[in-house]
Amino acid sequence: MGASLRALRALVLLAGFHLLGVLLLAALAATVVGAESAGLHGPSLLKLLAVAVVLAVPIVRGMSMLRLPRADPLPGVPVTEHQEPLLWAAVREIAGQVGTRAPDEIVLIADVNAAVTEDARLLGLRPGTRRLYIGLPLMTGMDEMRLRAALAHEMGHYANLDTRLTPLIRRGRVQLLRTVDTFNERSEAKIAKERAKQEKKAAKRIAAGKKAKEIDTTGDGATYRAMAKIYTGYGKFYQRSTLSGARRQELAADLAAVRVAGRDCAGSALRELNAIGPAHERYMDSYATLGVDAGLLPPPGQVFGGLRHFLEARGGELDGLRRELPGEPVDPYDSHPALAERVARIEALPGDGLGTRPSRPSLELLADSGASLIALERAALTPEAFAMRRLDWEDLVHESMSHYAGRDARELREALAAEGVGSGLAALLDAIDADPAVRGRITDRLPESDGVAAAATGCAAPEFARPVLRRALDRLVTTELTDRGAARWLLSWSEPATLRYPSDGFEERLERAFDAVTAGLPDTGPLRKLVLAP
């Protein structure tokens, strides 16, 4: 579908919203006039008129929205051509190859994504400022040729005038949402008012010794909900119509990537995107923000820059993501086709002989990638997060994991205090020697137990308590060992952090010591000797 037809469709859909409003207003007016003609007068007619006016207000407000709320810009680092000459030269070259005007601004962002916007005016009839967003995590995971394919896809959106139509489509969505929200809010307010009224009456009846009626607000706000349902139905139609067009736009933009980077490289870029996205999420959850609860962050530039280490160490996992593309049915409201469909369409094109040419890492397009990563942290992180203490990766992992182990051990220390026992391992072992039954009472106080030790009776009680107590002991021992420097958490980019114990075979001896402490007849000697002996 050409740009003119897409623009016409967007205008028709927007006009449909206004036509719906006009029809509903006409129906409200006809209802009042018809009631008057049928002989309705006085207070009843005034009440009906008031209801019609109240229902008409959200309709008129939605139709008369003259200015859209400004969309929040993505947090990022704007870069000029003077600051990043190589990146700008590459973008201008790609725009020329696609046959479109280059963006006016480039902004580096913290997402695994590239995107374009255009501040078009007069419902998209006049062009505006073009802005290209490029994710530094995307650049971290892609070489230059794959990045060029991704950027060519975005330039394809400019060439096909997709961004010019965005304000027009967005206007319809915002007006529909505003109208539906207003009706729903009024319905909820009416229900709340009626509920409060009924609750007040019920309280008076109870105070008078009478039985209160059950509160029932079933019919309240029904007219508002009916109006919201009408607009919701049109909204679903609007969304399906505009987003089906958006999916076709994505397929057309993929062809621009093929023209610039070649068939194989364009398909490979999409496969790479499928690998980098989940990897980035896992990296941010398990590494970059590992120490946030302890007030810690990686070294400057490594909050987003550390992704490189993760990608290098997880090659096997990423290969699987590159091969296994999501091919589930596309949701009717999804703006993108399934990735498997997009790649299949690209790889089905005739060969162009370009292949997947080796190229330099795309971060080398930046004058100083390290400085850019630091600047991005300042733009993307909250001031509180940016001011957190910075540690190198090895110390960050050790301090963070020690913090979590100490937090978990705190539950056991609190249980010990509640039983009148000291907070350390030595005090716990002394209490067990004095009264083995204290193990069950302590275990039952741990949140993890959920009372299972107390619920069990007879010989079953120790079996319920043993694994819970064993895990709590492990956390307490880990904390005591790390606090005095006898053990240390080790960083690994390919697997979870592991604890390095004081000597070889220590972990096996520790497991046997735990067995002894949690046995039917406890023996605390092995654990004392292993952990507490000087």
MARDREN-453240 format. One record per residue (C-alpha): residue number from 0; chain; x, y, z. Coordinates in steps of 0.001 Angstrom, whole numbers, plus 500000, padded with zeros to 6 digits. Layout:
BEGIN
num/chaine/east/north/up
NUM/A/X/Y/Z
...
This chain:
BEGIN
num/chaine/east/north/up
0/A/500000/500000/500000
1/A/501467/503358/498969
2/A/501986/506305/501289
3/A/498994/508181/499850
4/A/496634/505266/500455
5/A/498012/504731/503951
6/A/497501/508423/504712
7/A/493952/508230/503358
8/A/493207/505186/505499
9/A/494555/506927/508605
10/A/492390/509965/507885
11/A/489313/507783/507345
12/A/489910/505962/510636
13/A/490335/509269/512472
14/A/487209/510630/510782
15/A/485395/507477/511887
16/A/486101/508394/515507
17/A/484566/511827/515008
18/A/481628/510375/513070
19/A/480964/507965/515921
20/A/480923/510910/518308
21/A/478502/512842/516118
22/A/476175/509831/515875
23/A/476200/509315/519633
24/A/475517/513009/520270
25/A/472671/512865/517773
26/A/471285/509773/519506
27/A/471400/511540/522884
28/A/469645/514594/521456
29/A/467035/512415/519724
30/A/466377/510594/523000
31/A/465634/513857/524808
32/A/463506/515262/521991
33/A/461638/511980/521601
34/A/460916/511825/525308
35/A/459565/515353/525277
36/A/457382/514573/522262
37/A/456049/511502/524062
38/A/454802/513715/526867
39/A/457700/513622/529345
40/A/457867/516988/531168
41/A/459001/518600/534375
42/A/461646/517058/536657
43/A/461756/513795/534726
44/A/462631/515571/531493
45/A/465230/517695/533257
46/A/466800/514573/534739
47/A/466984/512927/531313
48/A/468499/516100/529857
49/A/471100/516186/532626
50/A/472074/512563/531924
51/A/472394/513339/528203
52/A/474612/516353/528908
53/A/476818/514393/531313
54/A/477286/511656/528693
55/A/477930/514204/525952
56/A/480781/515949/527776
57/A/483398/513135/527377
58/A/482396/512725/523731
59/A/482870/516415/522980
60/A/486118/516570/524947
61/A/487558/513637/523005
62/A/486516/515107/519657
63/A/487841/518577/520457
64/A/491361/517570/521506
65/A/493473/520051/519553
66/A/496932/519253/520850
67/A/498355/515824/521619
68/A/500276/515347/524862
69/A/503960/515424/524057
70/A/505515/511960/524052
71/A/508299/511507/526576
72/A/511662/511392/524773
73/A/513859/508358/525278
74/A/516652/509078/527773
75/A/519922/509149/525924
76/A/522962/511071/524749
77/A/522570/513334/521685
78/A/525745/513314/519582
79/A/526713/515865/516973
80/A/528577/515272/513737
81/A/531598/516980/515265
82/A/531565/514565/518226
83/A/530963/511369/516223
84/A/532089/511928/512602
85/A/532348/508230/511673
86/A/528882/507362/512977
87/A/527301/510334/511245
88/A/529113/509546/507996
89/A/527833/505965/508101
90/A/524259/507107/508770
91/A/524367/509679/505969
92/A/525746/507073/503588
93/A/522989/504605/504502
94/A/520301/507283/504095
95/A/521683/508081/500652
96/A/521623/504405/499670
97/A/518006/504107/500798
98/A/517111/507365/499047
99/A/515899/509470/501942
100/A/516875/512513/503953
101/A/519274/511744/506811
102/A/518133/512341/510393
103/A/518695/515731/511967
104/A/519691/514254/515312
105/A/521280/511038/516567
106/A/520719/509936/520155
107/A/522541/507033/521834
108/A/520214/505059/524126
109/A/520410/502135/526548
110/A/518150/499686/524666
111/A/518863/496809/522287
112/A/517129/498730/519558
113/A/517332/501293/516800
114/A/514355/503542/516131
115/A/513373/506661/514229
116/A/510914/509444/514914
117/A/509848/512544/513029
118/A/508163/515602/514500
119/A/505858/515959/511513
120/A/503297/518779/511541
121/A/499825/519380/510143
122/A/498798/515742/510638
123/A/501947/514568/508854
124/A/501557/516785/505793
125/A/504694/518793/506601
126/A/508000/517106/507467
127/A/509678/517838/510769
128/A/512813/517110/512759
129/A/514045/513592/512200
130/A/515634/511773/515122
131/A/517526/508467/515034
132/A/517938/506467/518254
133/A/520743/503904/518386
134/A/521169/501572/521352
135/A/524715/501178/522628
136/A/523879/497605/523741
137/A/522853/496943/520134
138/A/526183/498305/518917
139/A/527985/496203/521536
140/A/526536/493001/520115
141/A/526679/493741/516382
142/A/529487/494256/513919
143/A/529336/497219/511578
144/A/527649/495472/508634
145/A/524836/494091/510792
146/A/524397/497505/512369
147/A/524209/499027/508897
148/A/521422/496568/508085
149/A/519537/497624/511225
150/A/520000/501314/510422
151/A/518974/500790/506804
152/A/515741/499269/508107
153/A/515115/502466/510077
154/A/515968/504658/507095
155/A/513423/502572/505179
156/A/510743/503864/507545
157/A/511754/507410/506603
158/A/511785/506609/502892
159/A/508332/505030/503068
160/A/506980/508045/505003
161/A/506007/505787/507915
162/A/507137/508364/510481
163/A/505176/511146/508764
164/A/501931/509253/509416
165/A/502699/508441/513043
166/A/501234/511690/514515
167/A/497999/511144/512589
168/A/497638/507551/513811
169/A/498674/508469/517336
170/A/496062/511228/517470
171/A/493266/508716/516906
172/A/494645/506339/519531
173/A/495033/509072/522133
174/A/491552/510475/521518
175/A/489992/507018/521791
176/A/491878/506191/524986
177/A/490987/509523/526533
178/A/487294/509062/525790
179/A/487189/505474/527079
180/A/489144/506397/530214
181/A/486793/509286/530968
182/A/483705/507089/530743
183/A/485310/504377/532898
184/A/486423/506916/535498
185/A/482902/508352/535731
186/A/481466/504864/536056
187/A/483859/504037/538891
188/A/483106/507358/540604
189/A/479352/506716/540446
190/A/479819/503202/541852
191/A/482005/504537/544671
192/A/479461/507234/545499
193/A/476601/504738/545593
194/A/478647/502277/547666
195/A/479467/504962/550206
196/A/475782/505919/550364
197/A/474686/502313/550938
198/A/477420/501701/553525
199/A/476257/504781/555434
200/A/472666/503480/555466
201/A/473869/500033/556525
202/A/475822/501527/559405
203/A/472720/503371/560621
204/A/470612/500186/560485
205/A/473234/498240/562432
206/A/473428/501011/565008
207/A/469653/500773/565367
208/A/469888/497027/565926
209/A/468494/496152/562519
210/A/469886/493863/559858
211/A/471814/495735/557154
212/A/470999/495174/553531
213/A/473651/493693/551266
214/A/475456/496390/549307
215/A/474592/496179/545611
216/A/476031/498536/542957
217/A/475374/496286/539968
218/A/473397/498776/537914
219/A/475292/501920/538885
220/A/477464/503449/536187
221/A/475992/501091/533584
222/A/475312/503903/531097
223/A/478920/505092/531319
224/A/480175/501546/530859
225/A/477940/501074/527834
226/A/479371/504209/526225
227/A/482919/503056/527036
228/A/482145/499685/525458
229/A/481070/501348/522216
230/A/484309/503305/521985
231/A/486350/500271/523038
232/A/484864/498322/520137
233/A/485862/501030/517679
234/A/489259/501272/519380
235/A/489921/497579/518770
236/A/488989/498010/515120
237/A/491243/501085/514924
238/A/494154/499219/516499
239/A/493801/496181/514256
240/A/493613/498351/511156
241/A/496591/500574/511967
242/A/498811/497831/513381
243/A/498241/495503/510442
244/A/499567/498356/508328
245/A/502488/498756/510718
246/A/503430/495100/510195
247/A/503483/495639/506435
248/A/505695/498675/507016
249/A/508183/496521/508909
250/A/508386/494054/506015
251/A/508902/496900/503549
252/A/511650/498396/505737
253/A/513373/494989/505816
254/A/513777/495259/502038
255/A/515717/498487/502537
256/A/518094/496590/504838
257/A/518563/493948/502137
258/A/519376/496576/499490
259/A/522027/498200/501659
260/A/523647/495290/503507
261/A/522703/492302/501372
262/A/520281/489447/501925
263/A/522460/487319/504176
264/A/523616/490196/506363
265/A/520079/491574/506781
266/A/518780/488175/507882
267/A/521795/487667/510135
268/A/521164/491055/511788
269/A/517649/489982/512779
270/A/518953/486680/514127
271/A/521576/488581/516090
272/A/518903/490878/517478
273/A/517007/487831/518768
274/A/520131/486772/520656
275/A/521255/490144/521992
276/A/517852/491132/523395
277/A/517420/488270/525894
278/A/521147/488308/526663
279/A/520965/491979/527542
280/A/517995/491424/529866
281/A/519795/488612/531637
282/A/522994/490619/531889
283/A/521205/493614/533383
284/A/519342/491439/535918
285/A/522234/489180/536950
286/A/525305/491384/536579
287/A/524795/495114/536023
288/A/522220/495497/538811
289/A/523478/492670/541018
290/A/524711/495066/543701
291/A/521932/497661/543622
292/A/520374/496414/546883
293/A/523791/496855/548486
294/A/524230/500326/546941
295/A/526827/499118/544434
296/A/527333/499457/540677
297/A/530014/498270/538235
298/A/532874/500588/537237
299/A/531982/503718/535231
300/A/530984/502744/531707
301/A/530385/499109/532617
302/A/526700/499277/533585
303/A/525932/498939/529881
304/A/529447/498220/528609
305/A/529841/495003/530606
306/A/527441/493334/528198
307/A/530446/492655/525962
308/A/531930/490226/528526
309/A/528606/488420/528874
310/A/528191/487998/525106
311/A/531732/486694/524696
312/A/531277/484078/527429
313/A/527819/482847/526342
314/A/528508/482039/522722
315/A/526852/478620/522817
316/A/523638/479935/524350
317/A/523514/482792/521845
318/A/523938/480408/518918
319/A/520781/478648/520029
320/A/518874/481931/520133
321/A/520124/482818/516677
322/A/518792/479541/515314
323/A/515508/479305/517218
324/A/513497/482351/516206
325/A/510068/483024/517745
326/A/507443/481870/515262
327/A/504298/481878/517364
328/A/501174/483445/515840
329/A/501330/487221/515813
330/A/498984/488951/518236
331/A/496360/491063/516422
332/A/497719/494129/518216
333/A/501424/493425/517603
334/A/503083/496114/515490
335/A/505783/493720/514210
336/A/505467/490429/512322
337/A/506941/487349/513987
338/A/510725/487410/513718
339/A/510769/483972/512094
340/A/508469/485265/509350
341/A/510647/488301/508707
342/A/513827/486237/508466
343/A/512141/483621/506269
344/A/510986/486318/503843
345/A/514475/487788/503647
346/A/516250/484453/503235
347/A/513793/483457/500490
348/A/514965/486371/498311
349/A/517361/485661/495415
350/A/521015/485553/496367
351/A/522974/488779/495812
352/A/526480/487376/496227
353/A/527288/489684/499143
354/A/527186/487056/501888
355/A/527908/487972/505511
356/A/531042/489995/505095
357/A/533313/490281/508156
358/A/533574/493797/509524
359/A/534806/495653/512567
360/A/532835/495928/515800
361/A/530275/498681/515409
362/A/531456/500374/518616
363/A/534527/501403/516608
364/A/532289/503861/514784
365/A/532377/505914/517990
366/A/535235/508295/518734
367/A/535473/507001/522330
368/A/533052/504200/523156
369/A/534104/504196/526814
370/A/533266/507871/527210
371/A/529951/507339/525401
372/A/529036/504502/527785
373/A/529806/506687/530789
374/A/527739/509547/529348
375/A/524860/507134/528736
376/A/524919/506062/532387
377/A/524546/509683/533425
378/A/521578/510111/531074
379/A/519808/506785/531700
380/A/520351/506199/535437
381/A/518590/508060/538199
382/A/520811/510491/540125
383/A/520598/508156/543134
384/A/521750/505158/541093
385/A/524511/507098/539334
386/A/525896/508173/542726
387/A/526187/504584/544032
388/A/529584/503259/545034
389/A/531482/501761/542096
390/A/533548/498579/542371
391/A/535419/496510/539818
392/A/533574/493398/538700
393/A/535387/490948/540999
394/A/534793/493031/544119
395/A/531254/493856/543034
396/A/530285/490196/542792
397/A/531902/489351/546143
398/A/530376/492302/548015
399/A/526943/491812/546460
400/A/526718/488081/547083
401/A/528003/488577/550626
402/A/525268/491162/551156
403/A/522569/488747/550025
404/A/523991/485899/552111
405/A/524088/488179/555146
406/A/520508/489253/554539
407/A/519400/485628/554383
408/A/521394/484774/557506
409/A/519680/487648/559319
410/A/516481/485581/559448
411/A/518293/482871/561389
412/A/519910/485432/563704
413/A/516460/486880/564468
414/A/515117/483397/565181
415/A/518043/482786/567547
416/A/517399/486058/569339
417/A/513733/485141/569770
418/A/514818/481904/571475
419/A/517221/483784/573731
420/A/520284/482464/571904
421/A/523238/484568/570776
422/A/523403/485575/567125
423/A/526558/483732/566068
424/A/527321/480201/564933
425/A/529107/479351/568197
426/A/526071/480394/570265
427/A/523778/478297/568061
428/A/525945/475204/568398
429/A/526126/475706/572181
430/A/522318/475899/572344
431/A/521973/472699/570302
432/A/524393/470889/572613
433/A/522367/472061/575598
434/A/518958/471201/574144
435/A/518682/469449/570756
436/A/514950/470290/570628
437/A/515871/473956/570161
438/A/516496/473111/566504
439/A/512804/472556/565874
440/A/511780/475735/567674
441/A/514330/477812/565783
442/A/513362/476269/562471
443/A/509698/477008/563049
444/A/510547/480691/563513
445/A/512164/480907/560080
446/A/509919/482390/557353
447/A/511007/479612/555015
448/A/509520/476928/557221
449/A/505898/478197/557081
450/A/505294/476325/560300
451/A/505990/472863/558902
452/A/508180/471898/561830
453/A/505406/472767/564291
454/A/502772/471041/562143
455/A/504665/467757/562126
456/A/504423/465453/565104
457/A/506411/462602/566518
458/A/509299/461213/564511
459/A/508225/463188/561427
460/A/509093/466561/562994
461/A/512885/466333/562507
462/A/512429/465338/558878
463/A/510424/468512/558260
464/A/512888/470685/560144
465/A/516148/469248/558810
466/A/516328/470777/555272
467/A/515138/474192/556472
468/A/517694/474294/559285
469/A/520410/473012/556966
470/A/519866/475854/554475
471/A/519841/478423/557279
472/A/523081/476986/558684
473/A/524676/477174/555252
474/A/523840/480895/554979
475/A/525137/481611/558471
476/A/528391/479735/557835
477/A/528847/481470/554483
478/A/528422/484855/556146
479/A/530902/484070/558913
480/A/533486/482765/556448
481/A/533208/485746/554082
482/A/533155/488271/556934
483/A/536552/487133/558112
484/A/537980/486685/554613
485/A/538170/482897/554733
486/A/535911/482504/551683
487/A/535255/484663/548635
488/A/532609/484847/545926
489/A/534092/484477/542437
490/A/532925/486182/539263
491/A/532060/484038/536260
492/A/530612/485379/533015
493/A/529546/481939/531848
494/A/527762/480669/535002
495/A/526471/481935/538368
496/A/528932/483195/540977
497/A/530552/480460/543060
498/A/532001/480524/546559
499/A/535694/479730/546918
500/A/536212/477958/550251
501/A/539388/478103/552382
502/A/540835/474824/551060
503/A/540292/471901/548707
504/A/537703/469454/549964
505/A/536290/472036/552374
506/A/532826/471961/550812
507/A/532552/468172/551138
508/A/533621/468292/554788
509/A/531132/471101/555392
510/A/528276/468988/553981
511/A/529186/466152/556347
512/A/529323/468601/559264
513/A/525819/469843/558402
514/A/524650/466229/558344
515/A/526007/465776/561842
516/A/524346/468902/563256
517/A/520939/468068/561780
518/A/521024/464349/562613
519/A/518610/462795/565113
520/A/521385/462858/567729
521/A/523237/466060/566864
522/A/527012/466296/566865
523/A/528298/469865/566604
524/A/531962/468899/566849
525/A/532770/468581/563124
526/A/531253/471987/562327
527/A/533035/473633/565263
528/A/536347/472173/564182
529/A/535885/473072/560518
530/A/534589/476624/560862
531/A/535272/477917/564369
532/A/538658/476400/565187
533/A/541506/478927/564933
